[in-house]
Amino acid sequence: MSNGGGMSNRLACEAADVFAAVGGVAGAYASFGDCVPARPVPLIAFHGTDDRIVPYEGWNLMLPPIQEWALGWAGRNGCDLTPETLPPTGEVTGIRYTGCEQDAEGVLFTVDGGGHTWPGSESPFSFLLGRTTQDINASAEMWAFFSRHQLEGQ
């Protein structure tokens, strides 16, 4: 989550041979130069539109808008750049990039009105971090995603 999501993003760029897939919640996906992973990396992410700490619309030149970041990964992974729209679940919408090299799909869930929080959890700091949705459980979704994406021979 947050900077940890940013770290996952960087590890996908620099250590794609080590990690089968990556995920992030409210990730600070900083731009740090060219990202050329050794292989396509499946990716799942969750982000709230009202995140005041890592804005969904991006911030300056440091943090790209979340949808642009997801599109960038779709391009790196050789996906069809027109995403499939997932069925909405309450305040959560999603897109999936498919047709990717080595089945390295990309999934982005957007929480309308969501804050800098982990979807499906309880947040005692809503006054500071914003609203947490219960319409999706990020932990369960990530587990299912990671279960589908494993490195050969491991």
C-alpha positions in Angstrom: 0.0 0.0 0.0 1.1 3.6 -0.7 4.9 3.6 -0.9 4.8 -0.2 -0.7 2.7 -0.2 -3.9 5.3 2.1 -5.4 8.0 -0.4 -4.4 6.1 -3.2 -6.0 5.9 -1.1 -9.2 9.7 -0.7 -9.1 10.3 -4.3 -8.4 8.2 -5.3 -11.4 10.4 -3.1 -13.5 13.7 -4.2 -12.1 13.2 -7.8 -10.8 10.5 -9.2 -13.1 12.3 -12.5 -13.1 11.8 -12.8 -9.3 8.1 -11.8 -8.9 5.3 -13.7 -10.7 2.9 -10.7 -10.4 2.5 -7.5 -8.4 -0.2 -5.6 -6.7 -0.8 -2.2 -5.2 -3.3 -0.3 -3.2 -3.3 3.5 -3.2 0.2 3.1 -4.7 2.7 5.9 -5.1 3.9 4.9 -8.5 6.7 7.4 -8.9 8.2 8.0 -12.3 11.8 7.0 -12.0 13.0 6.7 -15.6 12.6 4.0 -18.1 10.9 0.8 -17.0 12.0 -2.2 -19.1 11.1 -5.4 -17.3 12.8 -8.6 -18.3 9.3 -10.1 -19.0 5.7 -9.0 -18.9 4.4 -8.7 -15.4 0.7 -9.3 -14.4 -0.5 -6.4 -12.3 -3.5 -5.6 -10.1 -4.2 -2.3 -8.4 -6.8 -0.5 -6.3 -7.1 3.3 -6.0 -9.7 5.7 -4.6 -10.7 8.8 -6.5 -10.6 10.9 -3.3 -7.2 9.8 -2.2 -5.6 13.0 -0.8 -2.2 11.5 -0.2 -1.6 9.9 -3.6 -4.1 11.7 -5.9 -5.9 9.6 -8.5 -5.3 12.4 -11.0 -1.5 12.3 -10.3 0.7 15.0 -8.8 3.2 17.1 -10.6 5.7 15.2 -12.7 6.4 12.8 -9.8 3.2 10.7 -9.7 1.3 9.9 -12.9 -2.4 9.8 -13.1 -3.5 6.3 -12.1 -5.2 5.4 -15.3 -2.2 6.5 -17.3 0.1 4.4 -15.1 -2.1 1.4 -15.7 -2.1 2.1 -19.5 1.7 2.3 -19.4 1.9 -1.2 -17.9 -0.6 -2.5 -20.5 1.8 -1.2 -23.2 4.8 -2.7 -21.5 3.0 -6.1 -21.3 2.0 -6.0 -24.9 -1.7 -5.9 -24.1 -4.6 -4.7 -26.2 -4.7 -1.0 -25.1 -8.5 -0.9 -25.1 -9.5 -2.3 -21.7 -12.4 -4.6 -20.9 -14.8 -2.9 -18.5 -15.6 -5.1 -15.5 -19.0 -5.1 -14.0 -19.3 -2.5 -11.3 -19.7 -3.5 -7.6 -21.4 -0.6 -5.8 -18.9 2.3 -5.8 -16.1 0.2 -7.4 -15.5 0.0 -11.1 -12.8 -1.9 -12.8 -10.9 -2.3 -16.1 -8.9 -5.3 -17.3 -6.2 -5.2 -20.0 -6.1 -8.5 -21.9 -4.5 -10.1 -24.9 -1.2 -9.5 -23.2 2.1 -11.3 -23.9 2.5 -14.3 -21.6 -1.1 -13.7 -20.3 0.3 -10.8 -18.2 -3.1 -9.1 -17.7 -3.5 -5.8 -15.9 -6.4 -5.0 -13.6 -7.3 -1.6 -12.1 -10.1 -1.2 -9.6 -11.3 2.4 -9.0 -13.2 3.3 -5.8 -15.4 6.2 -6.4 -15.0 8.5 -3.4 -12.4 6.2 -1.8 -9.6 7.5 0.2 -6.0 6.4 0.9 -7.3 3.1 2.4 -7.3 -0.7 1.8 -10.7 -1.7 0.3 -12.5 -4.2 2.5 -10.7 -3.3 5.7 -11.7 -1.3 8.7 -10.0 2.1 9.0 -10.0 3.8 12.3 -8.4 6.9 10.6 -11.1 7.8 8.1 -11.0 11.4 9.3 -7.4 11.5 8.0 -7.2 9.0 5.2 -10.7 9.2 3.8 -13.5 6.6 3.2 -12.9 2.8 3.0 -15.2 0.9 0.7 -16.6 -2.5 1.7 -17.9 -3.1 -1.8 -14.7 -5.0 -2.7 -12.1 -6.8 -0.6 -8.6 -6.0 -2.0 -7.0 -8.9 -0.1 -9.3 -11.5 -1.5 -9.0 -10.1 -5.1 -5.2 -10.0 -4.9 -5.0 -13.5 -3.6 -7.2 -14.8 -6.4 -5.1 -12.8 -8.9 -1.8 -14.0 -7.6 -3.1 -17.6 -7.5 -3.7 -17.4 -11.3 -0.2 -16.0 -12.0 2.8 -18.0 -11.1 6.3 -18.3 -12.4 7.1 -21.4 -14.3 9.3 -23.9 -12.3 8.6 -22.3 -8.9 
